[in-house]
Amino acid sequence: MREIVFDTETTGFDFANGDRLVEIGCVELVNRVETGRTFHAYFHPERDMPADAERVHGLSAAFLAKFPLFSAGVADLLAFLGESPLVAHNASFDFGFLNGELGRCGHPVVCTTRMVDTLAIARTRHPGAKHSLDALCSRFGIDRSHRVQHGALLDAQLLAQVYVELMGGRQIGLGLTSNPASSVAEPLLRAATPRAVRPPRHFAPNAGDLARHRAFMAGIANPIWGAEASG
């Protein structure tokens, strides 16, 4: 099963109010194992970069000015995504910007049935705990020391490790599968392989066993069951 874990960086929180996608990072998983294939791109946002957003990801308007528009790089992105399920943390946010940009340049949007939301999975698996990417990395012992600022590819790589842990860790191939179209993607146990039924074995004591037991019991001085019987 092929899945794509991805993350985006943007100019803000709301595509409908003029915010734009400026970076996307994707990591390919096959059977929940990283293949080493990734996709990463920056895009010119055709607008300014708010100071609050720049403090989060460090991407200035001057830096992004040398990169192509989303419409110029969309073909390569779509080729990498293929028809695979797309895994993201708080996926509705990333899907909103991805589909906003796709629609803006005349491409069909990605169906939300392909969306796998690790935030929803984490809330189901660990209710009441913290569910940020940093918190989940800490929970699963994933090294994030190099994450000084947000970055789409780095965050996608960290999220890929978190996703594997949320879905049962590295115990791939132990008879577990999942429904990739589900936003919670609960693991399901595959049917067990039929096993031959052994005939029952009898362990009744023989005459020698019974004789040795009687001899042993007779050698016990003042047994408590004797005291109970005499009382």
C-alpha atoms as one frame of an Amber mdcrd trajectory, in Angstrom:
protein
   0.000   0.000   0.000   1.414   3.380  -1.064   0.700   6.484   1.038   1.995
  10.049   0.885   2.674  11.979   4.095   2.739  15.710   3.407   2.926  19.112
   5.036   2.483  22.670   3.795   3.653  26.137   4.780   1.477  29.131   3.966
   1.170  32.879   4.323  -1.598  32.487   6.899  -4.605  30.471   7.965  -7.318
  31.114   5.377  -7.003  30.541   1.642 -10.441  32.066   1.077  -9.198  35.392
   2.492  -6.145  35.586   0.250  -3.560  33.418   1.989  -1.431  31.201  -0.263
   0.558  27.984  -0.134   4.316  28.683  -0.305   5.936  25.313   0.419   4.994
  21.655   0.254   6.939  18.578   1.362   5.911  14.977   0.666   7.276  11.620
   1.850   6.409   8.316   0.192   5.511   5.286   2.323   4.934   1.776   1.026
   3.401  -0.575   3.584   4.144   2.114   6.199   7.880   2.072   5.438   9.669
   5.123   4.006  11.007   4.418   0.527  13.389   7.390   0.426  11.360   9.107
  -2.306  10.310  12.661  -1.469   8.900  15.725  -3.193   9.677  19.276  -2.082
   8.906  22.637  -3.651   8.664  26.345  -2.828   6.158  28.569  -4.631   5.933
  32.292  -5.293   2.835  33.432  -3.357   2.115  36.517  -5.515   1.652  38.549
  -2.350   3.504  39.763   0.736   4.528  37.545   3.631   2.971  38.548   6.970
   5.517  38.902   9.766   3.703  36.382  11.985   3.865  33.698   9.273   7.520
  34.427   8.527   8.408  33.956  12.182   6.926  30.453  12.031   8.634  29.135
   8.889  11.316  31.718   8.102  10.244  32.143   4.449  10.379  35.765   3.343
   8.733  37.264   0.269  12.223  38.089  -1.064  13.327  34.461  -0.726  10.173
  33.120  -2.416  10.312  35.620  -5.283  12.810  33.450  -7.190  10.552  30.363
  -7.212   7.806  29.494  -9.726   4.093  29.960  -9.218   2.098  26.984  -7.980
   0.558  26.608 -11.438   4.020  26.084 -12.934   4.932  23.228 -10.581   1.577
  21.555 -10.134   2.122  18.843 -12.765   5.192  17.463 -10.975   3.374  17.573
  -7.643   0.326  15.711  -8.961   2.549  13.108 -10.618   4.207  12.399  -7.275
   0.908  12.275  -5.340  -0.728   9.918  -7.820  -3.920   8.395  -6.445  -2.459
   7.505  -3.053  -4.032   8.321   0.314  -2.642  11.601   1.677  -1.612  11.778
   5.334  -1.355  15.137   7.122  -1.575  16.534  10.653  -4.770  18.561  11.005
  -5.339  17.465   7.425  -8.314  19.724   6.721  -5.947  22.724   6.882  -3.434
  21.278   4.403  -6.166  19.934   2.142  -7.828  23.347   2.176  -4.713  25.041
   0.816  -3.797  22.230  -1.590  -7.301  22.149  -3.058  -7.495  25.942  -3.038
  -4.365  26.172  -5.170  -5.506  23.339  -7.456  -8.849  24.996  -8.039  -7.245
  28.377  -8.587  -5.194  27.055 -11.509  -7.989  24.981 -13.031  -7.140  21.491
 -11.756  -9.604  19.058 -10.132  -9.393  19.083  -6.351  -8.239  16.095  -4.316
 -11.179  14.128  -2.909 -11.315  14.221   0.880 -11.906  10.443   0.925  -8.137
  10.222   0.371  -7.470  12.233   3.536  -5.873  10.556   6.564  -5.670  12.936
   9.536  -3.011  12.054  12.116  -4.480  14.616  14.520  -7.778  12.702  14.549
  -5.909   9.407  14.988  -3.846  10.826  17.875  -6.966  12.140  19.633  -8.536
   8.691  19.361  -5.427   6.814  20.494  -4.403   9.193  23.286  -7.413  11.187
  24.537  -6.569  14.038  26.893  -2.901  14.180  25.855  -1.167  16.871  23.803
  -1.415  16.203  20.072   0.913  18.716  18.423   3.635  17.309  16.166   6.251
  18.236  18.786   4.274  16.513  21.553   3.815  13.353  19.497   7.511  13.265
  18.633   8.273  13.434  22.351   5.752  10.678  23.116   7.323   8.317  20.582
  10.967   9.274  21.181  11.435  10.786  17.712  14.398  13.173  17.474  13.252
  16.661  16.483  16.304  18.569  17.742  16.979  19.872  14.208  13.487  21.400
  13.981  14.312  25.030  14.785  11.542  26.379  12.538   8.685  24.794  10.658
   9.651  23.387   7.266   7.329  21.391   5.027   9.680  18.542   4.128  11.212
  18.224   7.597   7.776  18.232   9.202   6.529  15.635   6.701   9.504  13.405
   7.548   8.808  13.726  11.273   5.103  13.144  10.695   5.822   9.995   8.694
   7.562   8.537  11.759   4.730   9.666  14.032   2.132   8.151  11.695   3.881
   4.774  11.706   3.977   4.828  15.521   0.306   5.825  15.748  -0.596   2.887
  13.546   1.262   0.344  15.653   4.951   1.090  15.286   7.462  -0.838  13.231
   5.662  -4.182  13.619   4.886  -4.237   9.912   3.923  -7.635   8.544   2.441
  -9.098  11.746  -0.973  -9.571  10.180  -2.213  -6.000  10.492  -3.856  -3.951
   7.778  -5.771  -0.679   7.635  -8.398   1.180   5.698  -6.492   4.045   3.989
  -9.671   5.945   3.138 -10.618   6.300   6.801  -9.592   9.465   8.621  -8.975
   7.338  11.706  -7.524   4.370   9.785  -8.179   1.772  12.494  -5.992  -1.339
  12.140  -7.934  -4.523  11.444  -6.732  -8.023  12.312  -6.514 -10.310   9.300
  -8.122 -13.730   9.479  -5.850 -16.252  11.196  -4.380 -19.075   9.149  -6.289
 -22.327   9.887  -4.339 -24.760  12.075  -4.642 -28.525  12.357  -6.583 -29.664
  15.437  -4.657 -32.034  17.675  -6.481 -34.953  19.351  -6.965 -34.502  23.111
  -4.263 -35.968  25.346  -5.171 -37.875  28.533  -3.188 -37.390  31.730  -4.957
 -39.821  34.117  -2.616 -41.275  36.811  -1.674 -44.943  36.514  -1.579 -47.488
  39.371   2.070 -46.761  40.178   1.385 -43.016  40.422  -1.504 -43.617  42.819
   0.578 -45.949  45.015   3.421 -43.436  45.287   0.937 -40.699  46.177  -0.589
 -42.799  48.990   2.868 -43.558  50.362   3.806 -39.908  50.318   0.621 -38.844
  52.095   1.045 -41.518  54.740   4.463 -40.135  55.640   3.142 -36.697  56.603
   2.948 -36.294  60.394  -0.101 -34.557  61.857  -1.656 -33.442  58.565  -4.007
 -30.487  58.869  -6.748 -32.361  57.008  -6.556 -35.047  59.702  -7.031 -32.439
  62.437 -10.037 -31.019  60.630 -11.534 -34.483  60.251 -11.038 -35.322  63.961
 -12.533 -31.995  65.049
